[in-house]
């Protein structure tokens, strides 16, 4: 089964908890803190496997979860970091964060890999908090939560030339003639249900990859037929080759077919029309071919677009098409599929200074504090020790939360909530 798009949830591993321990050995007075740090949580990594051509393995995995880092131990023993969860994907896979719309990775290179979710750092043990003023800290940290993301994973095939056209115009026959690809060929619409790739070679030995895309119809860019499912595979191609039934064996107007297919390409992605195009006028062995071709050229009236007369059934004229495509592909530069600002790593977030938290009043005496930094601090704090709670309170005060609450009208005894933790406000 060919699966080229899935949506999954990924949860990177949580960091291991830090340890609160003290050195207690005979003849060693005032041994001091002795707790180790927790290990790093496991990352989730997508890695290209050139032997894969489908996302079938991911289709039934709704959630991918990496392992947690080991907890720190006494005697300053740090926890072991968790091994990353490596997921194999086909070459040409694009990974997008659904919530932000930004691209995490475009895995078009042979050995490409990308971290799609980073594991949380390990919590620090109490040894890490030792200072000159606090030589025996009685607290440590919980491990940081790993990143949690909703991802769209899609395969966009790596091909130099994309064959497009209505169903049953001869695309599958052409690719079977010019390469060793063996697609299913039959005299009915939508015989081809999956894109086919074939490597072809010109008369001077230059090779390139051709993709036969399932037949497009009117409305394909909006979901009709199979077009919306497979149009993405033409985005990487350098040249678009229109295969047209110039003999009009099914009663359609060849020029109208050409215009309609270009309209569907434009509706899907306007950049597709900027790609070089060639026209493969197929079925030259049928009597109506010549008259239709003459009318087509008059209506097209564009000498810059090369038209090839071929018969896929008899293999006539296909060698000239292959040689021409090999020639122009040599002259075309590699252009990136996406602009840099579409990638997560190229977005600049700090355009202006913003408070790392928000405070909202939900009820008469309940104030809710939200914010990634605050919630992270809360999750990593161990409230089992009084010293840990005091450190948490000092952190909130340092961030200006106490002052902000007073400014907003909070009174002594009002309840304050961070996630599911409630405490009383004190001036």
C-alpha positions in Angstrom: 0.0 0.0 0.0 1.3 3.4 -0.9 0.9 5.9 1.9 2.4 9.4 1.4 0.8 11.4 4.2 0.2 10.8 7.9 -0.4 12.8 11.0 1.1 11.7 14.2 1.9 12.9 17.7 5.4 12.7 19.0 6.5 13.0 22.7 10.2 13.2 23.4 11.5 11.6 26.6 11.3 13.4 29.9 14.6 14.1 31.7 15.5 12.1 34.7 15.0 13.5 38.2 17.8 14.9 40.2 18.7 13.2 43.5 18.7 14.7 47.0 21.4 12.9 49.0 24.1 13.6 51.5 27.5 12.1 52.1 27.4 10.2 55.3 30.6 8.2 55.9 32.6 7.4 58.9 35.3 9.8 59.8 34.0 12.4 57.2 32.3 15.2 59.1 29.9 17.5 57.4 30.0 15.4 54.2 27.7 17.8 52.3 25.4 17.2 49.3 25.9 14.1 47.3 23.0 13.8 44.8 23.6 13.4 41.1 21.8 14.9 38.1 19.2 13.1 36.1 19.9 11.9 32.5 18.7 13.7 29.3 15.4 12.4 27.9 15.4 10.7 24.5 15.1 12.7 21.3 12.9 11.6 18.5 14.8 11.6 15.2 13.5 11.1 11.6 16.2 9.6 9.4 16.2 8.8 5.7 16.1 5.2 4.6 16.5 5.0 0.8 14.9 1.5 0.8 11.6 3.0 1.9 9.1 4.6 -0.5 6.0 4.8 1.7 4.9 5.9 5.2 2.9 2.8 5.7 4.9 2.0 8.9 3.7 5.3 10.5 0.1 5.0 9.4 -1.0 2.9 12.3 1.2 4.6 14.9 -0.8 7.5 16.2 1.8 8.4 18.9 5.6 8.0 19.0 7.1 8.3 22.5 10.8 8.3 23.5 12.2 6.9 26.7 12.8 8.9 29.9 16.3 9.6 31.2 17.5 7.8 34.2 17.2 9.5 37.6 20.3 10.7 39.4 21.5 8.7 42.4 23.5 9.2 45.6 27.3 9.4 45.6 27.1 12.0 42.8 26.1 9.4 40.3 24.4 11.0 37.3 21.6 9.3 35.5 22.2 7.8 32.0 20.7 9.7 29.1 18.0 7.9 27.1 18.8 6.6 23.6 17.0 8.6 20.9 14.1 7.1 19.1 15.1 6.9 15.4 12.3 6.6 12.9 13.1 5.6 9.3 11.3 7.6 6.6 11.6 7.7 2.7 13.9 10.2 1.0 11.9 13.3 0.2 9.9 13.4 3.4 8.7 16.8 4.7 7.9 17.1 8.4 5.6 20.0 9.4 4.5 21.1 12.9 0.7 21.2 12.6 0.3 23.7 15.4 2.7 26.4 14.1 2.6 25.5 10.4 6.4 25.7 10.2 8.5 23.0 8.5 10.8 21.1 10.9 12.7 19.3 8.2 12.9 18.6 4.5 14.7 15.3 4.2 15.7 15.4 0.6 19.4 14.3 1.0 20.4 10.6 1.1 21.6 10.5 4.7 19.5 13.3 6.1 18.2 13.3 9.6 16.3 15.8 11.8 15.4 16.0 15.5 11.6 16.5 15.4 11.2 16.6 19.2 13.9 17.2 21.7 14.1 15.3 25.0 14.0 17.2 28.3 17.1 17.9 30.2 17.8 16.1 33.4 16.9 17.7 36.7 19.9 18.8 38.8 20.8 17.0 42.0 21.3 18.9 45.2 25.1 18.9 44.7 24.6 21.3 41.8 22.9 23.9 44.1 25.7 24.0 46.7 27.0 27.6 47.2 29.1 29.4 49.8 26.0 30.6 51.6 24.1 27.3 51.3 26.6 24.5 51.7 23.9 21.8 52.3 21.0 22.4 50.0 18.1 20.1 50.8 16.4 20.1 47.4 16.8 18.9 43.8 14.9 19.3 40.5 12.5 17.1 38.6 13.5 16.3 35.0 12.3 18.6 32.3 9.4 17.4 30.1 10.3 16.4 26.5 8.8 18.3 23.6 5.4 17.3 22.5 4.3 18.0 18.9 1.6 17.2 16.4 3.2 16.5 13.1 2.2 16.2 9.5 4.6 13.9 7.7 4.4 13.7 3.9 6.5 12.3 1.1 7.2 14.5 -1.9 9.0 12.3 -4.5 12.4 13.3 -5.9 12.0 13.3 -9.6 13.5 15.5 -12.4 10.6 15.3 -14.7 6.9 14.9 -13.9 4.4 13.5 -16.4 1.0 15.1 -16.0 -2.2 14.7 -17.9 -5.7 13.3 -18.0 -6.3 9.6 -17.3 -5.6 7.2 -20.1 -3.5 9.6 -22.2 -0.5 7.2 -22.1 1.7 8.4 -19.2 2.2 4.9 -17.8 3.0 3.5 -21.3 5.6 6.2 -21.9 7.4 5.6 -18.6 7.4 1.9 -19.2 9.0 2.5 -22.6 11.7 5.0 -21.5 12.6 3.2 -18.2 12.5 -0.1 -16.5 9.5 0.9 -14.5 6.6 -1.6 -14.9 3.4 0.3 -14.0 0.0 -1.4 -14.4 -1.4 -0.5 -17.8 -5.0 -1.0 -18.8 -7.7 0.7 -21.0 -9.7 2.3 -18.2 -9.4 5.5 -16.1 -7.4 5.6 -12.9 -5.5 2.4 -13.7 -2.5 4.1 -12.0 -3.3 4.5 -8.3 0.2 5.4 -7.1 3.0 7.5 -8.6 5.6 5.6 -10.5 9.3 6.5 -10.7 11.6 5.4 -13.4 15.2 6.2 -14.3 15.8 6.9 -17.9 19.0 7.4 -19.9 19.6 9.6 -23.0 21.5 8.6 -26.1 24.7 10.4 -24.7 24.5 8.5 -21.4 22.9 11.2 -19.2 20.3 9.7 -16.7 17.5 11.4 -14.9 14.3 10.4 -12.9 10.8 10.6 -14.3 7.6 10.4 -12.3 4.3 9.2 -13.8 1.6 10.9 -11.7 -1.9 9.5 -11.5 -4.4 11.1 -13.9 -5.6 14.6 -13.1 -9.1 15.8 -13.8 -11.0 19.0 -13.4 -11.1 19.9 -9.7 -8.1 17.8 -8.8 -6.6 20.6 -6.7 -9.8 20.7 -4.6 -9.9 16.9 -4.0 -11.7 15.5 -7.1 -10.2 12.2 -8.4 -6.7 11.4 -7.2 -5.1 14.8 -8.0 -5.1 16.4 -4.6 -3.5 13.3 -3.2 -0.6 13.2 -5.7 -0.1 16.8 -6.9 2.5 17.3 -4.1 4.8 14.9 -5.9 5.3 17.3 -8.8 6.5 20.1 -6.5 10.1 18.9 -6.6 10.3 18.3 -10.3 12.4 20.6 -12.5 10.4 20.1 -15.7 6.7 19.4 -16.2 5.9 17.3 -19.2 2.2 17.4 -20.4 1.2 14.2 -22.0 -1.8 14.9 -24.2 -4.1 12.6 -26.2 -3.7 14.6 -29.4 -5.8 12.1 -31.4 -8.7 13.0 -29.0 -9.7 9.3 -28.8 -12.2 10.1 -26.0 -13.8 13.1 -27.7 -12.0 15.8 -25.6 -10.4 18.9 -27.0 -6.5 18.5 -26.6 -6.0 22.2 -26.1 -8.8 22.4 -23.5 -7.1 19.5 -21.7 -3.8 21.4 -21.6 -5.3 24.6 -20.3 -7.3 22.7 -17.6 -4.3 20.8 -16.3 -2.3 24.0 -16.1 -5.2 25.6 -14.2 -5.2 22.7 -11.7 -1.4 23.1 -11.2 -1.8 26.8 -10.6 -4.6 26.3 -8.1 -2.5 23.8 -6.2 0.7 25.9 -6.2 1.3 28.9 -8.4 5.0 28.3 -8.4 4.4 25.2 -10.6 3.7 27.4 -13.6 7.2 28.9 -13.3 8.7 25.5 -14.1 9.8 24.7 -17.7 7.2 22.8 -19.7 7.2 20.5 -22.7 4.3 18.9 -24.5 4.3 15.2 -25.4 1.6 14.9 -28.1 0.8 11.2 -27.9 -1.0 8.8 -30.2 0.5 10.0 -33.5 -0.3 6.6 -35.0 -4.1 7.5 -35.1 -5.5 9.2 -38.1 -7.1 12.2 -36.3 -3.7 13.2 -34.8 -2.4 15.5 -37.5 -5.5 17.7 -37.8 -5.8 18.1 -34.0 -2.1 18.9 -33.6 -2.3 21.6 -36.2 -5.3 23.2 -34.4 -3.5 22.8 -31.1 -0.4 24.7 -32.3 -2.6 27.6 -33.6 -4.3 27.9 -30.2 -1.1 27.6 -28.2 0.8 30.1 -30.3 3.9 29.8 -28.1 7.1 28.9 -29.9 9.0 28.7 -26.5 7.1 25.5 -25.5 8.6 22.4 -27.3 6.1 20.0 -28.7 7.1 16.3 -29.4 5.0 14.0 -31.7 5.1 10.5 -30.3 3.4 7.2 -30.2 3.8 5.4 -26.9 2.1 2.3 -28.4 4.8 2.0 -31.1 7.6 3.7 -29.2 8.0 6.3 -31.9 9.6 9.6 -31.1 10.3 9.0 -27.4 14.1 8.9 -27.9 13.9 12.6 -29.0 11.9 13.5 -25.9 14.4 11.8 -23.6 17.4 13.5 -25.3 15.8 16.9 -25.1 14.9 16.5 -21.4 18.4 15.4 -20.5 19.8 18.5 -22.3 17.6 21.1 -20.5 17.9 19.4 -17.1 21.7 20.0 -17.3 21.0 23.8 -17.6 18.4 24.1 -14.8 19.7 25.0 -11.3 18.6 23.2 -8.1 16.0 25.4 -6.5 14.8 24.9 -2.9 11.2 23.7 -2.5 10.6 26.1 0.5 11.7 29.6 1.4 13.9 29.9 4.5 11.3 31.6 6.5 9.0 28.5 6.2 11.4 26.5 8.4 11.2 26.4 12.2 14.9 27.0 12.7 14.9 30.3 10.6 12.0 32.0 12.5 13.1 34.9 14.8 10.8 34.9 17.8 12.2 37.8 19.9 11.0 40.8 18.0 10.0 42.6 21.2 10.5 41.9 24.9 7.4 40.2 26.3 6.7 39.0 29.8 7.3 35.3 30.2 3.8 34.9 31.8 0.2 36.0 31.8 -2.1 36.5 34.8 -5.8 36.3 34.5 -8.6 36.6 37.1 -11.0 33.7 36.6 -13.2 34.2 39.8 -13.5 36.7 42.6 -10.6 35.3 44.5 -8.8 33.1 41.9 -5.8 34.3 39.9 -4.4 32.0 37.1 -0.8 32.3 36.0 0.2 30.9 32.6 3.4 30.8 30.7 5.9 28.3 29.3 8.7 29.5 31.6 6.6 29.5 34.7 5.0 26.1 34.0 8.4 24.6 33.2 9.8 25.9 36.6 6.7 24.5 38.4 7.1 21.0 36.8 10.8 20.9 37.6 10.3 21.9 41.3 10.1 19.2 44.0 7.6 20.4 46.5 8.4 17.6 48.9 11.1 19.8 50.6 10.5 23.1 52.3 13.7 24.5 50.7 12.4 23.6 47.2 9.2 25.4 47.9 11.0 28.5 49.1 13.3 28.5 46.0 10.1 28.3 43.8 8.6 31.3 45.7 11.9 33.3 45.2 11.9 32.6 41.5 8.3 33.9 41.2 9.2 37.0 43.1 12.3 37.6 41.0 10.1 37.3 37.8 7.9 40.1 39.2 4.8 38.0 39.7 4.1 39.1 43.3 4.4 42.8 42.2 2.2 42.2 39.2 -0.5 40.5 41.3 -0.6 43.4 43.7 -0.8 45.8 40.8 -3.8 43.9 39.4 -5.6 44.0 42.8 -4.8 40.7 44.4 -5.4 40.6 48.1 -4.0 38.7 51.0 -5.6 35.2 51.1 -6.6 35.2 47.4 -5.9 31.8 45.6 -3.3 31.6 42.9 -3.2 28.7 40.4 -0.3 27.5 38.3 -1.5 24.4 36.2 -3.1 22.2 38.9 -1.3 23.7 41.9 -3.1 26.2 44.2 -1.5 28.4 46.9 -2.5 31.5 48.9 -1.3 34.9 47.9 0.7 36.7 50.7 1.9 40.3 50.5 
